[in-house]
Amino acid sequence: MVDLLKGIRVLSFNHFLMGPVGVQFLADLGADVIAVEPPDGAFQRKWSGANNKRVDGQSMLFLVGNRNKRSLVLDLKKPEALEIARKLIATADVLTENFRPGVLDKLGLGFAAARAIKPDIIYATASGFGADGPYVNRPGQDLLVQALSGLAVITGTRKSGPRAIGVSAVDHHGAALFAAGILAALVKRARTGDGGRIDVNLLSAALDLQQESLTCYMNGEPPDDTHQPEHVSGWYYSAPYGIYATRDGHVAISLGSIEVLAEALDLPREQRFADSEAFSRRDEITAAIAANVASRTTAECLDRFTSLGIWHAPVNDYSKLADDPQIKHNGSFQTVQGATGAPITLVSHPIQYDGQVPEVRMPPQKLGAQSEDVLTELGYDQDAIRTLYGTGAIGSAP
């Protein structure tokens, strides 16, 4: 069992995607994560893609970021619930939240208030655009940030115009940064005894995700257009870097000599170019490659490219992932029994620690499944818990 963060308690006031996924990373490493939700459940329990697809009675979005966490219901509009929250802060190492800036301050649970309760608390905030600034009150959501950050433009082609990435890539990258910031703060506290504040926002995460492209753009003469050329998968890449249709599928061709690639494809002399022309004449080069590859099967292309050391890969759709030998070897998917007993398949934690991938110790839980356990740990007896149910401070009794 991977328990690198055993003994660390994380109090999570997180919803949507970036916050829950970032905190899930800590839960996978053994932290005791208490996910605080309102009586009707956090947003991620209510939204699911693919025509509201549900598995194990849970939404897709909830399954993505809530394994290995305990669920506690608190109605923070109730004074009794706020008192429970303050008692939990006193026991916590880390408080995480991604409400709109200022929401927890108004409830008396902001950074200053939390630090007054627990001076060495690590207070980690995730937001759309940051804790202040001209966009502070805008809705911060992955698609909107892809648009604002330029990511949609460099993902789109000259023909299609701007196009979003097919997943919430900014949310997921922001989640990784959120976890990294918290881990850095834990190291600092272990060394100095001081807590602190961590702020991560989607807009900065989106720019960080584009470091390669932005560094190229911001230095020297900028290009006229940053959409992808017809075949090349990025405005700043040289030929042949892109995806090409074969007779029965698609193949990705990455880095390598275009002179060697021409040999692999038996291109005629008039369609052969020097490696030094890979960027300046990339439209001509990739058009010749595309026409040639379209006449061959994927298997034929793979054989030819492998024999000459050209970097390449077949393009898999999702139906092929579970049978991919490297994905199997890495243990990238785990099927576990869900909270209601139905099997659910989750994407595994992405890192191995001493050869181990963290296991799913606890599937995403039913709303409030551990409310009574957490309250008992805080010293509430059954009479007090019944009273709290009666006030609605911890939702309805199960």
C-alpha positions in Angstrom: 0.0 0.0 0.0 1.2 3.5 -0.9 0.9 5.6 2.3 3.4 8.4 1.7 0.9 11.0 3.2 -0.4 8.8 6.0 -1.2 11.0 9.0 -1.9 14.1 6.9 -5.5 15.3 7.1 -6.9 17.3 4.2 -10.2 19.2 4.6 -11.7 19.6 1.1 -14.3 22.2 0.2 -13.9 21.4 -3.5 -16.3 21.1 -6.4 -16.3 20.9 -10.2 -13.1 19.2 -11.5 -9.7 20.9 -10.8 -10.0 20.9 -7.1 -11.4 17.4 -6.6 -8.9 15.8 -8.9 -6.0 17.6 -7.3 -7.1 16.6 -3.8 -7.7 13.0 -5.0 -4.0 12.8 -5.9 -3.2 13.4 -2.2 -5.9 10.9 -1.1 -4.3 8.3 -3.3 -1.0 8.8 -1.4 -2.7 8.0 1.9 -3.9 11.4 3.1 -7.1 11.4 5.1 -9.3 13.5 2.8 -12.6 14.7 4.2 -14.7 16.0 1.3 -17.3 18.5 2.7 -20.5 18.7 0.6 -23.8 20.6 0.9 -26.9 18.6 1.7 -27.8 18.3 -1.9 -24.3 17.2 -2.9 -21.4 19.0 -4.6 -21.8 20.1 -8.3 -19.7 17.1 -9.5 -22.5 14.7 -8.3 -25.0 16.4 -10.5 -23.4 16.7 -13.9 -22.4 13.9 -16.2 -21.6 13.7 -19.8 -22.9 11.4 -22.6 -26.6 12.1 -22.0 -26.2 12.1 -18.2 -24.5 8.7 -18.1 -24.4 7.2 -14.6 -22.4 4.2 -13.3 -22.9 2.8 -9.8 -25.5 5.4 -9.4 -22.9 8.1 -9.6 -22.2 10.8 -12.2 -19.2 10.5 -14.5 -17.7 13.7 -13.1 -18.0 12.5 -9.5 -16.2 9.2 -10.3 -13.3 11.1 -11.9 -12.1 12.9 -8.8 -13.5 11.4 -5.6 -11.9 8.0 -4.8 -10.2 7.5 -1.5 -12.1 10.3 0.1 -14.6 10.4 3.0 -17.8 12.3 2.5 -19.2 14.7 5.1 -22.3 16.8 4.7 -22.3 20.3 6.1 -24.9 23.0 5.4 -22.6 26.0 5.9 -25.6 28.3 6.2 -26.2 26.7 9.6 -24.2 28.0 12.6 -23.9 24.4 13.9 -22.3 23.3 10.6 -19.8 26.2 10.8 -18.8 25.2 14.3 -18.1 21.7 13.0 -16.0 23.1 10.2 -14.0 25.2 12.7 -13.4 22.1 14.8 -12.2 20.2 11.7 -9.9 23.0 10.7 -8.2 22.6 14.1 -7.5 18.9 13.2 -6.4 19.5 9.6 -3.0 19.9 8.0 -4.4 21.3 4.8 -7.6 23.1 3.8 -8.5 23.2 0.1 -11.3 25.1 -1.6 -12.3 26.3 -5.0 -15.3 28.5 -4.3 -15.4 31.8 -6.0 -12.9 34.2 -4.3 -14.3 35.6 -1.1 -17.0 33.0 -0.5 -15.3 31.3 2.5 -14.2 34.6 3.9 -17.8 35.7 4.2 -18.5 32.4 6.1 -15.7 33.1 8.5 -13.6 30.2 7.1 -11.1 32.2 5.0 -7.4 32.1 5.2 -7.0 34.5 8.2 -9.8 32.8 10.1 -8.4 29.3 9.4 -4.9 30.4 10.5 -6.3 31.8 13.7 -7.6 28.4 14.5 -4.6 26.4 13.2 -1.5 28.6 12.8 0.4 26.1 10.7 -2.5 25.3 8.3 -1.8 25.1 4.6 -4.6 26.9 2.9 -4.9 26.0 -0.8 -7.2 27.8 -3.2 -8.1 26.9 -6.8 -9.9 29.5 -8.9 -10.6 30.4 -12.5 -8.4 33.5 -12.8 -6.8 34.1 -9.4 -7.7 35.6 -6.0 -8.1 39.2 -7.5 -7.8 41.1 -10.7 -10.2 42.2 -13.4 -11.6 38.7 -14.1 -12.0 37.7 -10.5 -15.8 37.5 -10.7 -16.0 35.8 -14.1 -17.0 32.1 -14.3 -13.8 30.1 -14.5 -14.5 27.0 -16.6 -12.2 24.9 -18.8 -13.7 25.7 -22.2 -13.8 29.5 -21.5 -10.2 29.4 -20.3 -9.1 27.4 -23.4 -10.7 30.2 -25.4 -9.1 33.1 -23.4 -5.6 31.5 -23.2 -5.1 30.9 -26.9 -5.2 27.2 -26.5 -8.3 26.8 -28.7 -6.5 28.7 -31.5 -3.4 26.6 -31.6 -5.5 23.4 -31.4 -7.6 24.5 -34.3 -6.6 24.2 -38.0 -6.4 26.9 -40.6 -9.4 25.3 -42.2 -11.5 24.7 -39.1 -10.6 27.8 -37.1 -10.3 27.6 -33.3 -11.2 24.3 -31.7 -11.2 23.2 -28.1 -9.2 20.1 -26.9 -11.5 17.1 -26.6 -11.1 16.8 -22.8 -10.9 19.3 -19.9 -7.1 19.5 -20.3 -6.7 22.8 -18.3 -8.7 21.4 -15.4 -6.5 18.3 -15.2 -3.2 20.2 -15.6 -4.5 22.7 -13.0 -5.3 19.8 -10.7 -1.7 18.5 -11.0 -0.3 22.0 -10.2 -2.7 22.2 -7.2 -1.4 18.9 -5.8 2.2 19.9 -6.5 1.7 23.2 -4.7 0.2 21.5 -1.6 3.0 18.9 -1.5 5.6 21.7 -1.7 3.9 23.5 1.1 3.9 20.3 3.2 7.7 20.0 2.6 8.2 23.6 3.7 6.1 23.1 6.8 8.1 19.9 7.7 11.3 22.0 7.4 10.2 25.3 9.0 7.0 24.6 10.9 5.2 27.3 8.9 2.0 26.8 6.9 1.0 29.1 4.2 -1.2 29.9 1.3 -1.3 28.2 -2.1 -3.2 29.8 -5.0 -3.7 28.0 -8.4 -5.9 29.3 -11.2 -7.0 27.8 -14.5 -5.8 30.7 -16.6 -2.2 30.4 -15.4 -2.5 26.6 -15.7 -3.6 27.0 -19.4 -0.5 29.2 -20.1 1.8 26.8 -18.3 0.4 24.0 -20.5 1.5 26.1 -23.5 5.1 26.9 -22.4 6.6 25.4 -25.6 4.4 27.3 -28.0 4.3 30.6 -26.0 8.1 30.7 -25.6 8.5 30.2 -29.3 5.9 32.9 -30.1 7.1 35.5 -27.6 10.7 35.5 -28.7 11.8 36.8 -32.1 9.5 37.5 -35.0 6.0 36.1 -34.4 4.2 34.2 -37.1 1.2 35.5 -39.0 -1.0 32.5 -37.9 -0.8 30.1 -35.0 -3.5 27.7 -36.2 -2.2 24.3 -37.1 -1.3 23.8 -40.8 -3.3 21.2 -42.7 -1.2 18.2 -41.7 1.3 19.5 -39.1 0.0 19.3 -35.5 1.3 22.7 -34.3 2.2 26.0 -35.9 5.8 25.9 -34.8 6.6 22.3 -35.8 8.4 21.2 -38.9 7.3 18.4 -41.3 6.4 15.6 -40.9 5.0 16.2 -37.3 1.3 15.2 -37.6 -1.4 12.7 -38.2 -2.0 11.1 -41.6 -4.9 9.1 -42.9 -4.0 5.6 -44.2 -6.1 3.3 -46.3 -7.7 1.8 -43.2 -7.0 4.1 -40.3 -4.5 6.8 -39.2 -0.9 7.0 -38.3 1.0 9.6 -36.3 4.5 10.5 -37.6 6.7 12.4 -35.2 10.3 13.5 -35.2 12.7 12.2 -37.8 14.5 12.9 -41.0 12.2 13.7 -43.9 15.0 12.3 -46.2 14.7 9.0 -44.4 10.9 9.2 -44.5 11.0 9.8 -48.2 13.0 6.6 -48.6 10.6 4.7 -46.4 7.7 5.8 -48.6 9.5 5.4 -51.9 8.7 9.0 -52.8 9.6 10.1 -56.4 12.5 12.4 -56.8 10.4 15.6 -57.3 8.7 15.0 -53.9 12.0 14.6 -51.9 13.3 17.5 -49.9 16.3 18.2 -47.7 16.0 18.1 -44.0 16.9 21.8 -43.9 13.6 22.5 -45.7 11.5 20.7 -43.1 9.9 23.9 -41.9 10.1 26.3 -44.8 8.5 23.9 -47.2 6.4 21.9 -44.8 3.1 22.4 -46.7 4.6 20.7 -49.8 6.3 18.0 -47.8 3.3 17.0 -45.8 1.0 17.1 -48.8 3.3 14.6 -50.5 3.4 12.4 -47.4 -0.4 12.5 -47.0 -1.0 11.4 -50.6 1.4 8.6 -50.3 0.3 7.3 -46.9 -3.3 7.4 -48.0 -2.6 4.6 -50.5 -1.1 2.3 -47.8 -2.5 0.3 -44.9 -1.6 1.3 -41.4 0.2 -2.0 -40.9 2.4 -1.4 -44.0 3.3 2.1 -42.8 4.2 0.8 -39.3 6.5 -1.8 -40.8 8.2 0.6 -43.1 8.7 3.3 -40.4 9.9 0.8 -37.8 12.5 -0.7 -40.1 14.1 2.8 -40.6 13.7 4.2 -37.1 11.1 6.8 -37.9 9.2 7.8 -34.7 5.6 6.9 -35.2 2.4 5.3 -33.7 -0.9 4.0 -34.8 -3.8 6.2 -33.8 -6.0 4.3 -31.3 -9.6 5.1 -30.6 -10.8 4.4 -27.0 -12.1 0.9 -28.0 -8.4 -0.2 -28.4 -7.0 1.3 -25.2 -7.9 -1.5 -22.7 -6.1 -4.1 -24.9 -2.9 -2.0 -25.5 0.0 -4.1 -24.1 1.8 -1.1 -22.5 -1.4 0.3 -20.9 -2.1 -3.2 -19.5 1.5 -3.5 -18.2 1.3 -0.1 -16.5 -2.0 -0.9 -14.8 -3.6 2.3 -16.1 -7.1 1.2 -15.5 -8.5 -0.3 -12.3 -12.0 -2.0 -12.0 -13.3 -1.9 -8.5 -16.5 -2.5 -6.6 -18.4 0.8 -6.4 -20.2 2.3 -3.4 -23.4 0.5 -4.3 -21.7 -2.7 -5.3 -21.6 -2.2 -9.1 -18.3 -2.6 -10.8 -16.7 0.7 -11.9 -13.6 1.2 -14.0 -11.3 4.2 -13.1 -8.2 5.6 -14.5 -5.4 4.8 -12.1 -3.1 7.2 -10.3 -0.4 8.1 -12.9 2.8 7.5 -10.8 4.5 4.4 -9.4 6.2 4.6 -6.0 8.8 1.9 -5.5 7.1 0.0 -8.2 3.6 0.3 -6.8 0.6 2.2 -8.2 -1.7 3.5 -5.4 -4.7 1.3 -5.1 -8.3 2.4 -4.8 -8.8 1.9 -1.1 -12.3 3.5 -1.2 -14.4 4.0 -4.2 -16.2 7.4 -4.6 -18.7 7.4 -1.7 -22.4 8.1 -1.3 -23.2 11.5 -0.1 -22.5 11.9 3.6 -21.4 8.3 3.9 -18.9 9.1 6.6 -20.6 12.1 8.3 -21.3 10.2 11.5 -17.8 8.7 11.6 -16.2 12.2 11.3 -18.4 13.7 13.9 -17.7 10.9 16.3 -14.0 11.5 15.8 -14.6 15.1 16.8 -16.3 14.0 20.0 -20.0 14.3 19.1 -22.2 11.6 20.7 -25.2 10.0 19.1 -27.6 12.4 20.8 -25.7 15.4 19.5 -25.6 13.8 16.0 -29.4 13.3 16.0 -29.8 16.9 17.0 -27.6 18.0 14.1 -29.7 16.0 11.7 -32.8 17.6 13.2 -31.4 21.1 12.4 -30.3 20.1 8.9 -26.8 21.1 9.7 -25.5 17.7 8.4 -28.4 17.0 6.0 -31.0 14.4 6.5 -30.5 11.2 8.6 -29.8 8.2 6.4 
